[in-house]
Amino acid sequence: MIAIRSLKGEDREKIVHLLEERGTFSRREIDVATEVIDDALRFPERGDYQVYCACEDEDELAGYVCFGRIPMTDACYDLYWIAVNKQCARRGIGRELLFFTEKASISQGARKIYVETSSLPAFAAARAFYEKHGYVMTAILTDFYRLGDHKMVFMKDFDSTNVSHS
């Protein structure tokens, strides 16, 4: 049974370990994720970074998600990070974290959620995941991260009459 709960201080190292174990993220990316987690722990009242953990058996970390409102926009949100423990892959945890993010964002007034990812083959599953759940690629920024590694921006548009989880 999976439960999604707010970030706790003791989750920090577990999330870092999860990201390292995935093998998809560079050291620099993991450092940025850690900074975001530290910000969420230090300043939870700001709500800039909303971090939630998917847990099995009380506090066994199965995955996590980080999202927040994009500054200077009218109700647009970013899904900054979503990752699932390799041992928990293909069990619907990523989907549950995504649906949780959508519901929480919509309850806060979100009109759109954006997701950015890499064009590298290692991120093909992530791109397919977002497309499967109704996200549409809206932009490709060529050679954004480095030569040959493009930034791919996906977006899901919500309106008050059509919120579905397909």
C-alpha positions as CSV (number, residue, x, y, z in Angstrom):
1,M,0.0,0.0,0.0
2,I,1.4,3.4,-1.0
3,A,0.7,6.6,1.0
4,I,1.7,10.0,-0.2
5,R,2.7,12.4,2.5
6,S,4.6,15.7,3.0
7,L,8.4,15.8,3.0
8,K,10.1,15.2,6.3
9,G,13.7,16.1,7.2
10,E,14.7,12.4,7.4
11,D,13.6,12.0,3.7
12,R,16.4,14.2,2.4
13,E,19.1,11.5,2.3
14,K,16.7,8.9,1.1
15,I,15.7,11.0,-1.9
16,V,19.3,11.8,-2.7
17,H,20.1,8.0,-2.6
18,L,17.0,7.3,-4.8
19,L,18.2,9.8,-7.4
20,E,21.7,8.5,-7.4
21,E,20.5,4.9,-7.7
22,R,18.3,5.7,-10.7
23,G,21.4,6.3,-12.7
24,T,19.6,8.8,-15.0
25,F,20.6,12.0,-13.3
26,S,24.0,13.7,-13.3
27,R,25.7,14.7,-10.1
28,R,24.9,18.3,-11.0
29,E,21.2,17.5,-11.4
30,I,21.2,15.6,-8.1
31,D,22.8,18.6,-6.4
32,V,20.1,20.9,-7.7
33,A,17.4,18.5,-6.5
34,T,19.0,18.5,-3.1
35,E,19.1,22.3,-3.0
36,V,15.4,22.3,-3.9
37,I,14.6,19.8,-1.1
38,D,16.7,21.9,1.4
39,D,14.7,25.0,0.4
40,A,11.4,23.1,0.8
41,L,12.5,22.0,4.3
42,R,13.8,25.4,5.3
43,F,10.9,27.5,4.0
44,P,7.8,25.3,3.9
45,E,5.5,28.4,4.4
46,R,6.6,29.8,1.0
47,G,5.3,26.9,-1.0
48,D,7.7,27.5,-3.8
49,Y,8.7,23.9,-3.8
50,Q,6.0,21.4,-2.7
51,V,7.7,18.1,-2.1
52,Y,5.8,14.9,-1.3
53,C,7.0,11.3,-0.7
54,A,5.3,8.1,-1.8
55,C,5.9,5.6,1.0
56,E,5.4,1.9,1.6
57,D,5.2,0.5,5.2
58,E,5.2,3.8,7.0
59,D,8.5,5.4,5.9
60,E,10.0,3.2,3.2
61,L,10.5,5.7,0.4
62,A,9.1,4.4,-2.9
63,G,9.3,7.7,-4.8
64,Y,8.9,11.5,-4.6
65,V,7.6,14.5,-6.5
66,C,8.4,18.2,-6.4
67,F,6.2,20.8,-8.0
68,G,5.2,24.4,-7.5
69,R,3.7,27.5,-9.0
70,I,5.8,29.2,-11.6
71,P,6.6,32.8,-10.5
72,M,5.2,35.6,-12.5
73,T,2.6,33.4,-14.2
74,D,-1.2,33.3,-13.9
75,A,-1.7,29.9,-12.3
76,C,0.9,27.9,-14.2
77,Y,2.8,25.2,-12.4
78,D,6.1,23.3,-12.9
79,L,6.5,19.6,-12.2
80,Y,10.2,19.9,-11.2
81,W,11.1,16.4,-10.2
82,I,9.4,13.0,-10.1
83,A,11.3,9.8,-9.4
84,V,10.5,6.3,-8.3
85,N,12.8,3.8,-6.5
86,K,14.1,1.3,-9.1
87,Q,12.8,-1.6,-6.9
88,C,9.3,-0.1,-7.1
89,A,9.2,0.6,-10.8
90,R,6.3,-0.5,-13.0
91,R,3.9,-0.6,-10.0
92,G,2.0,2.7,-10.7
93,I,3.8,4.8,-8.2
94,G,4.9,7.4,-10.7
95,R,1.3,7.6,-12.0
96,E,0.0,8.1,-8.4
97,L,2.6,10.8,-7.8
98,L,1.6,12.5,-11.1
99,F,-2.1,12.4,-10.3
100,F,-1.5,13.7,-6.8
101,T,0.5,16.6,-8.3
102,E,-2.3,17.4,-10.7
103,K,-5.0,17.3,-8.0
104,A,-3.0,19.4,-5.6
105,S,-2.1,21.9,-8.3
106,I,-5.7,22.2,-9.5
107,S,-6.9,22.7,-6.0
108,Q,-4.5,25.6,-5.8
109,G,-5.9,27.1,-9.0
110,A,-3.5,25.7,-11.6
111,R,-4.5,26.2,-15.2
112,K,-1.5,24.4,-16.7
113,I,1.3,22.1,-15.6
114,Y,4.7,22.2,-17.4
115,V,7.3,19.5,-17.3
116,E,10.8,19.8,-18.8
117,T,13.0,16.8,-19.6
118,S,16.0,15.8,-21.7
119,S,16.0,14.5,-25.3
120,L,18.6,11.9,-24.4
121,P,17.6,8.2,-24.9
122,A,17.9,7.7,-21.1
123,F,14.8,9.9,-20.7
124,A,12.6,8.2,-23.4
125,A,10.6,6.4,-20.8
126,A,9.9,9.7,-19.0
127,R,8.7,11.4,-22.2
128,A,6.5,8.4,-23.0
129,F,5.1,8.5,-19.5
130,Y,4.1,12.2,-19.8
131,E,2.5,11.7,-23.2
132,K,0.6,8.6,-22.0
133,H,-0.9,10.9,-19.3
134,G,-2.1,13.6,-21.6
135,Y,1.0,15.9,-21.6
136,V,1.7,17.5,-25.0
137,M,5.2,18.5,-26.2
138,T,5.0,22.3,-26.6
139,A,8.6,23.2,-27.2
140,I,12.1,21.8,-28.0
141,L,15.0,24.0,-27.1
142,T,17.9,22.7,-29.2
143,D,21.2,22.0,-27.5
144,F,19.9,23.4,-24.3
145,Y,21.6,21.3,-21.7
146,R,24.6,20.5,-23.9
147,L,25.3,19.9,-27.5
148,G,22.9,17.2,-28.7
149,D,20.9,17.3,-25.5
150,H,17.7,19.3,-26.1
151,K,15.2,20.5,-23.5
152,M,11.8,19.1,-24.2
153,V,8.9,20.9,-22.6
154,F,5.6,19.1,-22.1
155,M,2.4,20.8,-20.9
156,K,-1.1,19.7,-19.7
157,D,-3.9,22.2,-19.9
158,F,-6.6,22.0,-17.3
159,D,-10.0,23.7,-17.4
160,S,-12.7,23.5,-14.8
161,T,-14.8,21.1,-16.9
162,N,-12.2,18.6,-18.0
163,V,-9.9,17.1,-15.4
164,S,-9.3,13.5,-16.2
165,H,-6.6,11.0,-15.5
166,S,-6.2,8.9,-18.6
